[in-house]
Amino acid sequence: MGEHYKYKFSITVLSSDLAVVHCLRSLSQFSQKTGNNRITWGNTKESDWKRDGNKVTFRFTTPEYRKGFIKEAERLLPKNLWEIYTKSDNDPAKPAK
């Protein structure tokens, strides 16, 4: 099972701009200050984004890291290019296939 279960504080973002999705992937890694910060953006490849209707889900180990991600995204990215679709406090990451 590994440590993926610890990354349960999720946020799903909707964006029709793939470049923005790639920026969000980087911001999620930056915002997860401890642990394996690559887990945060697992399963957010272009194929996942397309399959899920231009949505990607990022997962963090604490609500504070998720909040930091939102803060950085709002600071750096134009709000008209992305929006928060949903958040959950119990949506653990799954290992990439």
N, C-alpha and C positions, 0 to 999 in steps of 0.2 A: 504494500500500500504506500510505502514511502511517507513523505511529509505533505503530500497534496491536501490531505484532510484539514490541515491547519489553515489553508488558504480558502476561507469560507465566506469572507465579507466581499460580496461581489457587486459590480456595477456593470450594467449593460448599456452601451452607448450606440446610438444610431447616427450614421454618417454616410452620405452618398459619395464622399470624397476619399478614395483609397489612400492618398497621401496623408490625410488627416488621421486615418486609422494607423498608419505607420508611426506618425508622431505620438499618438496615444499609446502605442505599444512601448515606445521609448520612455514616455512619461510614467507608465505603470512600473517599469523596471526601476526608474529613478526614485519613485515614491516608496517602494518597498525597501525600507532601510536595513532590514535584517533577514536572515534566512536566504533561501534560494530565490532571488528576485527575478529569475527567468520564468518561474511558475506563474507569476502574475499575468503574463500575456500568452500562456499556453492556449492552443486551439483558437488562435485569432489570425490564422493565415488568410490570404486572399480568398482561397476556396471556401473557408469557413464563413467569412464575411458575406460572400455571394450567396452561399447556401442559406444563411440565416437572414436574408433580406436586408443587407447592409447594416447588420448589428454585430457587435463583438462584445464579449464579456471578459472583464478583468477581475482578478480575485486577489485579495490581500489577507494577511494574517490578523490585522486589527482594523477596526473602523477608523482609527486615526490615520493609518496609511491610506485608506480609501479616500478619506477627507482631504489628505494632502494631494492625492492624485487629482481630485476635482479642482482644488485650488490652483494647482499648476496648469491644468488644462484651461481653466477660465482665464488665467493670467496670460497665457501664451497663444491660445488659438481663438480665432474669431468665433463667437457664439453661434453665428448663423451657419456654421459648417458642421456642427455636431450638437447632439442633445442627449441628455440622460433619459434612457428609456425605462429602466427599472433598477432597483437596488435590493439586495437581500443580505441578511446576516447569517444565513444558513444554506449556502450554495457552494459546497466544497469543489475545488478544482479536481479535474480528472487527468491522469497522465495522457500525454499525446499518444496517438496511435502510431 
